[in-house]
Amino acid sequence: MRFTTRKQPAATPRNVNTATNETQRVMFFKNQEEKMQTQAMRVYQITFTGRDAKGVIPMFTRVKAMTGKGAIKAFIERYKPVQGWFLGDPEDITDNVQKEAEEAESKTQR
């Protein structure tokens, strides 16, 4: 069999349209970075029934993560369950935790 190579097309001069597309791409990535920076760690309550290698894992566990999916991953990495089930989705309890902390602080200042 005989193989032939294709000739590469000549480089096209840079036009305004290409520059606009690149500017849009740069702006898109800047916006994505801003979104990532504004996203903060949240506190999630995981409801899990099961056990790890040593025994029973608490049914209600608090985990810090940015998303519910990340909370499940963090729970699995930390507790390494061997058997069990997640009962529902992770619940975002960040506001409740902040209120509890504020109440505890106000009680200690009295």
Secondary structure, DSSP 8 states (H G I E B T S, - for coil): ---------------HHHHHHHHHHHHHHHHHHHHHHH---EEEEEEEEEEESSSB--SEEEEEESSHHHHHHHHHHHH-EEEEEE-SS-EE-HHHHHHHHHHHHHHHH-
